[in-house]
Amino acid sequence: MHGSKILVGTILALAFSLPSLGQARGQLSVHDAAIGTYVADRKPYGTSTQFSSTVGQLYAFTHIVGADAGTRVTHKWYYGEQLMAEVQLRIGGDNWRTWSSKNVMSDWVGEWRVEVIADDGTMLETITFEVG
């Protein structure tokens, strides 16, 4: 009888000490992503999915979780199907906020996207927006 109580207690202790699958270290994922007009205090501002053609510059903000220090992600900025910029970003830990920016000319109206790509080529997130 005492042996079964010890076994149950051990199993419960192990279950509660395991990290959740979504937050396990080494399981890279995007917790939050947005396009905005600026970043301050590691937060995006002026976020939207539609921007004026006179916006001038936009920021792709990503909150990355589950990364080891030194991991890299890439932001690929597309205007329609044309790759306009590719920015490699170093991730400093398992809960990291990072961003890239892109100057947007006033005649570059239409659909845009930023793909967030892991080092191994895995697409982690796609952020879509429109300039018009």
Secondary structure, DSSP 8 states (H G I E B T S, - for coil): -HHHHHHHHHHHHHHHHS--GGG-TT--EEEEEEEESEEETTEEES--SEE-TT--EEEEEEEEES--TT-EEEEEEEETTEEEEEEEEE--SSEEEEEEEEE--TT--EEEEEEEEETTS-EEEEEEEEE-
